Amino acid sequence: MNFTHDSHLKLIPLNIIQDKKHFIVEDPTSGEFYEMPEVCIEAIRLLNEGNSLGEIERELKEKYPTEEVDLLDFAQQLLELQLVTEIDGVKVEAKEKEKLPQGFLRVSPQLGNFFFNKAAYFVYGALFIGNVVLFAANPSLFPTYKDLFIFDYMFLNILAWMLLSFIFVLIHELGHILAMRAFNLPTKLEIGHRLFLVVFETDMGPVWKLPSRNRNVLYLAGLCFDTVILFLALICQLLLSGQSGMFPRVLDVIVLDTFIRIVYQCCIYMKTDLYYVFENVSGCYNLMESAQQVLRKLVPFLNQADKETVIYPEERRTVLIYSVFYLLGVGLTLLLFAFYYIPQLLFAWKKVFPGFSQGVDTLPFWDAAMFSLQIFIVLLLLLFSWQKKYLRRRA
């Protein structure tokens, strides 16, 4: 649709929240959020007052002489975002917006506040320090890759690990859900992936309704619950030190799984919980995309992005600092592969592969078959997650 400087626009009702550097604009119909600088917010205010695009452009150029002001382009962006309802009195036909699901509304905010309040934050912090002290005082508590293997048959080991991991990942996400409900925000649970790992993800989109100072609690909520689980498991390990039996072996798996999950959050070259904390504290959004753009200039073989990310001059220092942590996170992932994932996979295949050479009426054969089936199921879930992400990007 063509605009002229004489055009008048009518916008849908918008919720505008001031952030650290810019403003967050919410489309209450779809639940989508957009970051905009002050000059855009001023343009929206003048549009709502009934001014023409030309009048607004002249006024903004006088008020913001250092900004590049192009109201025709801005109007086109608003139209593409489906934020315009009328142009010169003519209604704009727009596609029906997909309303974000309002999930977990039955979870009481009072329940969320029980787990996330000032006293609880102190407890979580103390337990985190306690975990560090326990590992420093008892290096034998550090998990090894062999802690995963508690049964003689590999398919039972994978089944036990998948079950325990599923339970504790849900507890991690429960932390996010309860924190969201503590602020009376809706959310939902989805399946996603990080690298080759299938993960659950709590939709944190509505956090943009909150002031910046309140968002970190929601981002760190899952790690808070992980900290509690790890501390309890380590204490139980100390109490049962030297004892044999199934329960100590299960504790080994719990410590291994929780320890890796916590370390994994430090790999902020992916959008982990700590990535969003870094982003929120700095007030510099799209950090990952900006850092990748910077790193592509240093590493020519990396693929170029379809669209360049705008890096504001005041954000360059933050982007460079994050780029360092980005590379450190890649190194940390390589260490996880070197010390855990690759040794586990090699150990497992070395143990089960000979089973295929035995008869179908033997347990080793079916152990190898079941183990292969489990790996296949995980790969299917991973492909499903990748496909969903690809379709979302295309949309």
C-alpha positions, -999 to 999 in steps of 0.1 A, spaced: 0 0 0 13 35 -9 16 62 16 21 100 11 31 127 35 -6 137 37 -17 103 49 -33 98 83 -30 64 101 -50 49 128 -32 23 150 -45 -5 171 -43 1 209 -7 -5 219 9 -10 253 42 9 256 68 1 284 99 21 289 130 -1 290 167 7 299 176 22 265 146 20 243 109 11 246 90 -21 244 58 -20 224 32 -48 229 6 -58 205 -21 -69 230 -40 -88 203 -12 -112 194 10 -108 224 40 -99 203 66 -74 215 88 -50 196 117 -29 207 116 8 195 137 39 201 122 70 216 117 87 182 94 59 171 74 62 203 70 99 197 59 92 162 32 67 175 20 94 199 16 120 172 -1 94 149 -26 88 177 -32 126 179 -43 126 142 -13 142 126 -3 135 90 29 117 82 44 148 68 36 169 99 51 143 121 82 140 101 89 177 102 83 179 139 105 149 147 134 162 125 134 193 145 132 175 178 157 147 169 182 163 145 207 134 149 181 107 141 173 95 106 135 102 103 115 87 75 78 84 83 69 68 50 92 39 58 81 38 94 44 37 83 52 7 60 69 -11 89 38 -5 111 16 -19 83 37 -50 79 35 -56 117 -3 -54 114 -4 -24 138 -24 -2 114 -62 -4 113 -71 26 90 -53 46 64 -70 79 55 -103 65 69 -101 33 49 -100 1 70 -70 -21 65 -78 -58 58 -54 -78 80 -49 -115 86 -64 -129 117 -36 -128 143 -27 -159 162 -34 -152 199 -7 -166 221 -20 -194 244 -28 -183 280 -14 -213 298 -11 -223 334 -35 -196 346 -49 -221 371 -15 -220 390 -21 -195 417 3 -164 419 4 -170 457 20 -204 450 46 -187 428 53 -161 454 60 -189 480 90 -201 459 101 -167 446 104 -140 472 133 -122 489 138 -149 515 137 -176 488 163 -157 468 186 -157 498 182 -195 502 189 -202 465 220 -181 467 232 -198 499 226 -233 483 246 -222 452 276 -213 474 271 -245 493 274 -265 461 306 -248 452 320 -254 487 310 -291 485 327 -296 452 359 -278 464 361 -297 497 352 -331 481 366 -333 445 354 -369 444 318 -356 442 325 -343 406 305 -365 383 322 -387 357 309 -400 324 306 -435 338 281 -424 364 255 -427 337 258 -465 336 241 -480 366 228 -512 350 246 -540 331 223 -536 302 226 -504 282 189 -499 273 181 -498 310 208 -472 316 194 -450 288 158 -456 300 168 -446 335 186 -416 324 158 -404 301 133 -409 329 153 -390 355 163 -363 330 127 -359 320 116 -355 356 143 -330 365 140 -310 333 103 -306 341 113 -294 376 136 -269 360 108 -257 338 84 -257 367 107 -231 383 101 -208 353 64 -215 353 60 -207 390 81 -175 386 59 -164 357 28 -170 378 44 -152 408 41 -121 385 6 -132 373 19 -139 338 7 -167 315 31 -191 298 32 -224 280 55 -254 277 71 -263 243 96 -288 229 128 -273 214 164 -281 210 199 -269 218 224 -284 193 215 -321 193 197 -321 226 159 -322 228 147 -298 255 115 -284 270 111 -247 268 89 -224 289 75 -195 268 90 -164 284 76 -139 259 53 -122 284 82 -111 306 85 -80 285 54 -68 303 77 -64 334 103 -38 342 138 -49 334 148 -53 371 121 -80 376 129 -102 345 161 -118 358 142 -137 385 121 -154 358 152 -162 337 171 -177 367 141 -195 382 150 -229 365 186 -226 377 173 -220 413 155 -253 413 185 -270 397 206 -256 426 183 -271 452 183 -305 435 221 -306 431 226 -296 468 203 -323 481 218 -349 459 254 -340 470 244 -341 507 229 -375 502 260 -387 484 281 -376 514 258 -393 538 258 -426 518 295 -424 510 310 -459 506 277 -476 506 266 -499 477 231 -504 463 208 -489 437 200 -456 454 237 -443 455 239 -451 418 207 -432 411 222 -403 430 252 -404 407 230 -400 377 211 -371 393 243 -353 401 257 -359 366 225 -348 348 220 -317 370 257 -307 369 258 -308 331 225 -289 329 239 -261 351 272 -259 332 253 -260 299 235 -228 309 269 -211 308 271 -218 270 256 -185 262 264 -187 225 230 -204 226 200 -187 240 202 -203 274 188 -188 306 220 -170 314 221 -156 279 188 -138 286 202 -125 319 232 -111 301 209 -95 275 186 -81 301 213 -67 324 231 -50 294 199 -37 279 213 -47 245 189 -70 227 197 -93 198 231 -98 213 236 -132 197 228 -120 162 250 -89 167 279 -110 180 276 -135 152 277 -106 127 309 -93 144 325 -128 144 317 -135 108 341 -107 99 368 -125 118 359 -160 106 352 -157 69 339 -193 64 308 -186 86 276 -182 66 264 -147 61 231 -137 77 201 -130 55 196 -97 72 221 -74 89 216 -66 125 217 -30 135 244 -24 161 241 10 178 274 28 186 267 27 224 262 -11 222 294 -20 204 314 -25 237 287 -48 251 286 -68 218 324 -73 219 322 -84 256 295 -109 248 315 -121 217 342 -132 241 317 -151 263 303 -165 231 336 -181 222 342 -192 258 308 -209 256 318 -228 225 349 -239 243 329 -250 272 307 -271 250 337 -288 234 349 -297 270 315 -312 277 318 -333 246 354 -343 254 347 -353 291 311 -365 289 292 -370 257 318 -386 235 332 -410 262 296 -420 271 287 -427 235 320 -447 228 316 -466 261 279 -475 252 286 -486 217 316 -506 227 294 -524 253 264 -531 231 278 -535 196 289 -571 201 253 -580 210 243 -578 173 265 -607 165 247 -629 190 214 -647 184 180 -629 186 171 -651 215 199 -636 237 196 -606 260 227 -589 246 211 -588 211 179 -572 224 200 -548 245 217 -536 214 184 -534 195 166 -515 222 195 -491 227 195 -484 189 158 -478 190 162 -453 219 188 -433 199 165 -434 169 136 -419 190 157 -391 203 168 -383 167 132 -382 156 124 -357 184 154 -336 174 143 -336 137 108 -326 148 122 -297 168 144 -286 139 115 -287 115 93 -266 138 121 -240 142 126 -240 104 89 -235 97 87 -207 124 116 -189 107 99 -191 73 67 -178 87 
